[in-house]
Amino acid sequence: MAVIYKLGSRGPVVKQIQGALHLIQDGIFGSLTRETLIQWQKEHELTPDGIAGPATLAKLLPVVTKNILHMNKSRRVITDIVIHCTASREGQAMTVEQIRADHKKNGWSDIGYHYVVLLDGTIANGRDVDLIGAHVSGHNAHSIGVAYVGGLEDKPGVAYSRLKAKDTRTDRQKAALLSLLIDLKKMYPDAKISGHRDFSPDKNNNGIIEPQEWIKSCPSFDAKTEYKHL
């Protein structure tokens, strides 16, 4: 099993781990975090190695994230889990119904994504997973679409069309997204996790999708690298 968070790791998800363990959330995976995690793992019948891998995170992170309404395995063959952003301003709250209304204006039958991670870390259901989504052209039939609310900087007075891409995920969104992806990988163990931009055409045929080739910057961070251990 691949290591995700261990002694020496840093960042917002480490803060979420510490929060679930009732520790000071400094974002640094130190010896106290490790020792506390080992005790927690023993109490929850997990390998007490002090490493927050997929099995530990699956049980630990739901403590600090809000539960999804329901989660069913799709009857479709799923080969890809694709991460998106809603391309909205940093800090701008959006509901599934608002996103659904915007997507219907495009002529779609429903919201294009199957799951949406809201600003507060709530994971909301979108389109039924048994139905083909509308989120990545040419790859919808065998994929699950997941979006987080955000993805653009927020600069007062700057027109929306001029806003730059930015990883605006809140700590709760990062923790919730990771928890959701862990569960999705349990359902679809052979599915690859990628960002929307990773499906851009390789125009120079060098086998690498480079920034100048992106159709769009969505999801505004390198999802393929961040979740490569799942």
KOLBA-476701 format. One record per residue (C-alpha): residue number from 0; residue in three letters; x, y, z. Coordinates in Angstrom, 1 decimal, decimal comma, m for minus. Layout:
BEGIN
node kepa NUM | guvex ala | x X | y Y | z Z
...
END
This chain:
BEGIN
node kepa 0 | guvex met | x 0,0 | y 0,0 | z 0,0
node kepa 1 | guvex ala | x 1,4 | y 3,4 | z m1,0
node kepa 2 | guvex val | x 2,4 | y 5,9 | z 1,7
node kepa 3 | guvex ile | x 0,4 | y 9,1 | z 1,6
node kepa 4 | guvex tyr | x 1,1 | y 10,9 | z 4,9
node kepa 5 | guvex lys | x 3,8 | y 10,0 | z 7,4
node kepa 6 | guvex leu | x 6,4 | y 11,5 | z 9,8
node kepa 7 | guvex gly | x 7,7 | y 14,7 | z 8,2
node kepa 8 | guvex ser | x 4,7 | y 15,3 | z 5,9
node kepa 9 | guvex arg | x 3,2 | y 18,8 | z 5,9
node kepa 10 | guvex gly | x 0,2 | y 20,5 | z 4,6
node kepa 11 | guvex pro | x m3,6 | y 21,1 | z 4,9
node kepa 12 | guvex val | x m4,5 | y 17,4 | z 4,9
node kepa 13 | guvex val | x m2,1 | y 16,8 | z 7,8
node kepa 14 | guvex lys | x m4,1 | y 19,5 | z 9,6
node kepa 15 | guvex gln | x m7,2 | y 17,5 | z 9,0
node kepa 16 | guvex ile | x m5,6 | y 14,4 | z 10,3
node kepa 17 | guvex gln | x m4,5 | y 16,3 | z 13,5
node kepa 18 | guvex gly | x m8,0 | y 17,7 | z 13,9
node kepa 19 | guvex ala | x m9,5 | y 14,2 | z 13,8
node kepa 20 | guvex leu | x m7,0 | y 13,1 | z 16,4
node kepa 21 | guvex his | x m7,9 | y 16,2 | z 18,6
node kepa 22 | guvex leu | x m4,3 | y 17,6 | z 18,3
node kepa 23 | guvex ile | x m3,1 | y 21,1 | z 17,6
node kepa 24 | guvex gln | x m3,4 | y 21,6 | z 13,9
node kepa 25 | guvex asp | x 0,0 | y 23,0 | z 12,9
node kepa 26 | guvex gly | x 0,1 | y 21,0 | z 9,6
node kepa 27 | guvex ile | x 3,4 | y 19,2 | z 10,5
node kepa 28 | guvex phe | x 3,3 | y 15,4 | z 10,9
node kepa 29 | guvex gly | x 5,6 | y 15,2 | z 13,9
node kepa 30 | guvex ser | x 6,3 | y 12,5 | z 16,5
node kepa 31 | guvex leu | x 3,2 | y 13,4 | z 18,6
node kepa 32 | guvex thr | x 0,9 | y 13,1 | z 15,6
node kepa 33 | guvex arg | x 2,5 | y 9,7 | z 14,8
node kepa 34 | guvex glu | x 2,2 | y 8,4 | z 18,3
node kepa 35 | guvex thr | x m1,4 | y 9,5 | z 18,6
node kepa 36 | guvex leu | x m2,2 | y 8,0 | z 15,2
node kepa 37 | guvex ile | x m0,7 | y 4,7 | z 16,2
node kepa 38 | guvex gln | x m3,0 | y 4,6 | z 19,3
node kepa 39 | guvex trp | x m6,0 | y 5,5 | z 17,1
node kepa 40 | guvex gln | x m5,1 | y 2,8 | z 14,6
node kepa 41 | guvex lys | x m4,9 | y 0,2 | z 17,4
node kepa 42 | guvex glu | x m8,4 | y 1,2 | z 18,6
node kepa 43 | guvex his | x m9,8 | y 0,9 | z 15,1
node kepa 44 | guvex glu | x m8,2 | y m2,4 | z 14,3
node kepa 45 | guvex leu | x m5,8 | y m1,0 | z 11,7
node kepa 46 | guvex thr | x m2,1 | y m1,7 | z 11,2
node kepa 47 | guvex pro | x m0,5 | y 0,5 | z 13,9
node kepa 48 | guvex asp | x 2,3 | y 1,9 | z 11,8
node kepa 49 | guvex gly | x 1,7 | y 5,6 | z 12,3
node kepa 50 | guvex ile | x 1,3 | y 6,1 | z 8,6
node kepa 51 | guvex ala | x m1,9 | y 7,7 | z 7,2
node kepa 52 | guvex gly | x m2,4 | y 5,6 | z 4,1
node kepa 53 | guvex pro | x m5,7 | y 4,9 | z 2,2
node kepa 54 | guvex ala | x m7,1 | y 2,5 | z 4,8
node kepa 55 | guvex thr | x m6,5 | y 4,9 | z 7,7
node kepa 56 | guvex leu | x m7,6 | y 8,0 | z 5,8
node kepa 57 | guvex ala | x m10,9 | y 6,3 | z 4,8
node kepa 58 | guvex lys | x m11,8 | y 5,8 | z 8,4
node kepa 59 | guvex leu | x m10,2 | y 8,9 | z 9,9
node kepa 60 | guvex leu | x m11,1 | y 11,7 | z 7,4
node kepa 61 | guvex pro | x m14,9 | y 11,2 | z 7,5
node kepa 62 | guvex val | x m14,7 | y 12,3 | z 11,1
node kepa 63 | guvex val | x m14,0 | y 15,8 | z 9,9
node kepa 64 | guvex thr | x m15,9 | y 15,9 | z 6,6
node kepa 65 | guvex lys | x m19,6 | y 16,0 | z 6,0
node kepa 66 | guvex asn | x m21,2 | y 12,8 | z 4,6
node kepa 67 | guvex ile | x m22,3 | y 12,4 | z 1,1
node kepa 68 | guvex leu | x m26,0 | y 11,9 | z 0,6
node kepa 69 | guvex his | x m25,6 | y 8,5 | z m1,0
node kepa 70 | guvex met | x m22,9 | y 6,7 | z m2,9
node kepa 71 | guvex asn | x m23,7 | y 3,8 | z m5,3
node kepa 72 | guvex lys | x m21,4 | y 1,9 | z m7,7
node kepa 73 | guvex ser | x m22,2 | y 2,7 | z m11,3
node kepa 74 | guvex arg | x m23,4 | y m0,1 | z m13,6
node kepa 75 | guvex arg | x m21,2 | y 1,4 | z m16,3
node kepa 76 | guvex val | x m17,6 | y 0,3 | z m16,8
node kepa 77 | guvex ile | x m15,5 | y 3,1 | z m15,2
node kepa 78 | guvex thr | x m12,0 | y 3,6 | z m16,5
node kepa 79 | guvex asp | x m11,4 | y 7,2 | z m15,4
node kepa 80 | guvex ile | x m12,2 | y 9,4 | z m12,4
node kepa 81 | guvex val | x m11,8 | y 13,0 | z m13,7
node kepa 82 | guvex ile | x m11,3 | y 16,0 | z m11,3
node kepa 83 | guvex his | x m12,8 | y 19,4 | z m12,3
node kepa 84 | guvex cys | x m13,3 | y 22,8 | z m10,8
node kepa 85 | guvex thr | x m16,4 | y 24,9 | z m11,3
node kepa 86 | guvex ala | x m14,3 | y 27,8 | z m12,6
node kepa 87 | guvex ser | x m15,8 | y 30,2 | z m10,1
node kepa 88 | guvex arg | x m14,2 | y 32,9 | z m8,0
node kepa 89 | guvex glu | x m12,2 | y 32,0 | z m4,9
node kepa 90 | guvex gly | x m14,6 | y 32,0 | z m1,9
node kepa 91 | guvex gln | x m17,7 | y 32,1 | z m4,0
node kepa 92 | guvex ala | x m20,2 | y 29,6 | z m2,7
node kepa 93 | guvex met | x m22,2 | y 27,6 | z m5,2
node kepa 94 | guvex thr | x m24,9 | y 24,9 | z m4,7
node kepa 95 | guvex val | x m25,5 | y 21,9 | z m6,9
node kepa 96 | guvex glu | x m28,8 | y 23,4 | z m8,0
node kepa 97 | guvex gln | x m27,0 | y 26,6 | z m9,2
node kepa 98 | guvex ile | x m24,5 | y 24,5 | z m11,2
node kepa 99 | guvex arg | x m27,3 | y 22,3 | z m12,5
node kepa 100 | guvex ala | x m29,1 | y 25,4 | z m13,8
node kepa 101 | guvex asp | x m26,0 | y 26,7 | z m15,5
node kepa 102 | guvex his | x m25,4 | y 23,4 | z m17,2
node kepa 103 | guvex lys | x m28,9 | y 23,2 | z m18,4
node kepa 104 | guvex lys | x m28,5 | y 26,5 | z m20,0
node kepa 105 | guvex asn | x m25,9 | y 24,8 | z m22,1
node kepa 106 | guvex gly | x m28,6 | y 22,4 | z m23,3
node kepa 107 | guvex trp | x m27,5 | y 19,5 | z m21,1
node kepa 108 | guvex ser | x m30,2 | y 17,3 | z m19,5
node kepa 109 | guvex asp | x m28,7 | y 17,7 | z m16,0
node kepa 110 | guvex ile | x m25,6 | y 18,8 | z m14,1
node kepa 111 | guvex gly | x m22,5 | y 17,4 | z m15,8
node kepa 112 | guvex tyr | x m20,7 | y 16,2 | z m12,7
node kepa 113 | guvex his | x m21,5 | y 13,1 | z m10,6
node kepa 114 | guvex tyr | x m20,2 | y 14,6 | z m7,4
node kepa 115 | guvex val | x m19,5 | y 18,1 | z m6,2
node kepa 116 | guvex val | x m17,3 | y 19,2 | z m3,2
node kepa 117 | guvex leu | x m18,7 | y 22,4 | z m1,8
node kepa 118 | guvex leu | x m16,7 | y 25,1 | z 0,0
node kepa 119 | guvex asp | x m17,4 | y 23,8 | z 3,5
node kepa 120 | guvex gly | x m16,3 | y 20,3 | z 2,6
node kepa 121 | guvex thr | x m19,8 | y 18,9 | z 2,0
node kepa 122 | guvex ile | x m19,8 | y 16,3 | z m0,7
node kepa 123 | guvex ala | x m23,0 | y 16,6 | z m2,8
node kepa 124 | guvex asn | x m24,5 | y 14,2 | z m5,3
node kepa 125 | guvex gly | x m24,8 | y 15,5 | z m8,9
node kepa 126 | guvex arg | x m25,9 | y 13,4 | z m11,9
node kepa 127 | guvex asp | x m26,8 | y 9,8 | z m11,2
node kepa 128 | guvex val | x m23,6 | y 7,7 | z m11,6
node kepa 129 | guvex asp | x m25,4 | y 5,2 | z m13,8
node kepa 130 | guvex leu | x m25,9 | y 8,0 | z m16,3
node kepa 131 | guvex ile | x m23,1 | y 9,2 | z m18,7
node kepa 132 | guvex gly | x m21,9 | y 12,6 | z m17,5
node kepa 133 | guvex ala | x m21,1 | y 15,8 | z m19,4
node kepa 134 | guvex his | x m17,7 | y 16,8 | z m18,1
node kepa 135 | guvex val | x m14,9 | y 15,7 | z m20,5
node kepa 136 | guvex ser | x m15,6 | y 15,5 | z m24,2
node kepa 137 | guvex gly | x m14,9 | y 12,2 | z m25,7
node kepa 138 | guvex his | x m14,4 | y 10,4 | z m22,4
node kepa 139 | guvex asn | x m17,8 | y 10,7 | z m20,7
node kepa 140 | guvex ala | x m19,1 | y 7,2 | z m21,3
node kepa 141 | guvex his | x m16,7 | y 5,4 | z m19,0
node kepa 142 | guvex ser | x m15,8 | y 8,1 | z m16,4
node kepa 143 | guvex ile | x m17,0 | y 9,6 | z m13,2
node kepa 144 | guvex gly | x m16,9 | y 13,4 | z m13,0
node kepa 145 | guvex val | x m15,9 | y 15,1 | z m9,7
node kepa 146 | guvex ala | x m15,8 | y 18,9 | z m9,2
node kepa 147 | guvex tyr | x m14,8 | y 21,2 | z m6,4
node kepa 148 | guvex val | x m16,3 | y 24,7 | z m6,1
node kepa 149 | guvex gly | x m13,7 | y 27,2 | z m7,1
node kepa 150 | guvex gly | x m10,7 | y 27,3 | z m9,4
node kepa 151 | guvex leu | x m10,3 | y 31,0 | z m10,2
node kepa 152 | guvex glu | x m8,6 | y 33,8 | z m8,3
node kepa 153 | guvex asp | x m10,8 | y 36,6 | z m6,9
node kepa 154 | guvex lys | x m9,7 | y 40,1 | z m7,8
node kepa 155 | guvex pro | x m12,2 | y 42,9 | z m7,2
node kepa 156 | guvex gly | x m12,8 | y 44,9 | z m10,3
node kepa 157 | guvex val | x m11,2 | y 42,4 | z m12,6
node kepa 158 | guvex ala | x m13,6 | y 41,0 | z m15,3
node kepa 159 | guvex tyr | x m14,4 | y 37,3 | z m15,0
node kepa 160 | guvex ser | x m12,9 | y 36,6 | z m18,4
node kepa 161 | guvex arg | x m9,5 | y 37,9 | z m17,2
node kepa 162 | guvex leu | x m9,3 | y 36,0 | z m13,9
node kepa 163 | guvex lys | x m6,5 | y 33,5 | z m13,7
node kepa 164 | guvex ala | x m6,7 | y 29,8 | z m12,7
node kepa 165 | guvex lys | x m5,8 | y 29,2 | z m9,0
node kepa 166 | guvex asp | x m6,0 | y 26,2 | z m6,7
node kepa 167 | guvex thr | x m8,6 | y 27,7 | z m4,4
node kepa 168 | guvex arg | x m9,5 | y 24,5 | z m2,5
node kepa 169 | guvex thr | x m10,1 | y 25,1 | z 1,2
node kepa 170 | guvex asp | x m8,6 | y 22,7 | z 3,8
node kepa 171 | guvex arg | x m12,0 | y 21,0 | z 4,2
node kepa 172 | guvex gln | x m12,4 | y 20,6 | z 0,4
node kepa 173 | guvex lys | x m8,9 | y 19,0 | z 0,1
node kepa 174 | guvex ala | x m9,8 | y 16,6 | z 2,9
node kepa 175 | guvex ala | x m13,2 | y 15,8 | z 1,5
node kepa 176 | guvex leu | x m12,0 | y 15,3 | z m2,0
node kepa 177 | guvex leu | x m9,3 | y 12,9 | z m0,8
node kepa 178 | guvex ser | x m11,8 | y 11,0 | z 1,2
node kepa 179 | guvex leu | x m14,2 | y 10,8 | z m1,8
node kepa 180 | guvex leu | x m11,4 | y 9,6 | z m4,1
node kepa 181 | guvex ile | x m10,4 | y 6,9 | z m1,7
node kepa 182 | guvex asp | x m14,0 | y 5,6 | z m1,7
node kepa 183 | guvex leu | x m14,2 | y 5,8 | z m5,4
node kepa 184 | guvex lys | x m11,0 | y 3,8 | z m5,9
node kepa 185 | guvex lys | x m12,5 | y 1,1 | z m3,7
node kepa 186 | guvex met | x m15,4 | y 0,9 | z m6,1
node kepa 187 | guvex tyr | x m13,3 | y 1,3 | z m9,3
node kepa 188 | guvex pro | x m9,8 | y 0,0 | z m8,4
node kepa 189 | guvex asp | x m8,6 | y 0,0 | z m12,0
node kepa 190 | guvex ala | x m9,8 | y 3,5 | z m12,7
node kepa 191 | guvex lys | x m7,2 | y 6,3 | z m13,3
node kepa 192 | guvex ile | x m7,5 | y 9,6 | z m11,5
node kepa 193 | guvex ser | x m6,7 | y 12,6 | z m13,7
node kepa 194 | guvex gly | x m7,5 | y 16,3 | z m14,0
node kepa 195 | guvex his | x m9,7 | y 17,6 | z m16,8
node kepa 196 | guvex arg | x m6,6 | y 19,3 | z m18,4
node kepa 197 | guvex asp | x m4,9 | y 15,9 | z m18,7
node kepa 198 | guvex phe | x m7,3 | y 15,0 | z m21,5
node kepa 199 | guvex ser | x m6,1 | y 17,9 | z m23,7
node kepa 200 | guvex pro | x m4,6 | y 16,8 | z m27,1
node kepa 201 | guvex asp | x m0,9 | y 16,1 | z m27,2
node kepa 202 | guvex lys | x m0,3 | y 18,4 | z m30,1
node kepa 203 | guvex asn | x 3,5 | y 17,8 | z m30,4
node kepa 204 | guvex asn | x 3,1 | y 14,0 | z m29,9
node kepa 205 | guvex asn | x 5,8 | y 13,9 | z m27,2
node kepa 206 | guvex gly | x 3,7 | y 11,8 | z m24,9
node kepa 207 | guvex ile | x 3,3 | y 14,7 | z m22,4
node kepa 208 | guvex ile | x 0,3 | y 17,0 | z m22,0
node kepa 209 | guvex glu | x 2,2 | y 20,3 | z m21,4
node kepa 210 | guvex pro | x 0,7 | y 23,6 | z m20,2
node kepa 211 | guvex gln | x 0,7 | y 25,2 | z m23,6
node kepa 212 | guvex glu | x m1,5 | y 22,3 | z m24,8
node kepa 213 | guvex trp | x m4,2 | y 22,5 | z m22,1
node kepa 214 | guvex ile | x m7,6 | y 23,3 | z m23,5
node kepa 215 | guvex lys | x m8,3 | y 24,8 | z m20,1
node kepa 216 | guvex ser | x m6,5 | y 24,9 | z m16,8
node kepa 217 | guvex cys | x m9,2 | y 23,0 | z m14,9
node kepa 218 | guvex pro | x m8,9 | y 21,8 | z m12,2
node kepa 219 | guvex ser | x m6,2 | y 24,4 | z m11,5
node kepa 220 | guvex phe | x m3,8 | y 21,9 | z m9,8
node kepa 221 | guvex asp | x m2,0 | y 18,7 | z m10,8
node kepa 222 | guvex ala | x m4,5 | y 16,1 | z m9,8
node kepa 223 | guvex lys | x m2,7 | y 13,2 | z m11,5
node kepa 224 | guvex thr | x 0,4 | y 13,8 | z m9,4
node kepa 225 | guvex glu | x m1,4 | y 14,7 | z m6,1
node kepa 226 | guvex tyr | x m3,4 | y 11,4 | z m6,2
node kepa 227 | guvex lys | x m0,9 | y 9,1 | z m7,9
node kepa 228 | guvex his | x m0,6 | y 7,0 | z m4,7
node kepa 229 | guvex leu | x m4,3 | y 6,1 | z m4,5
END
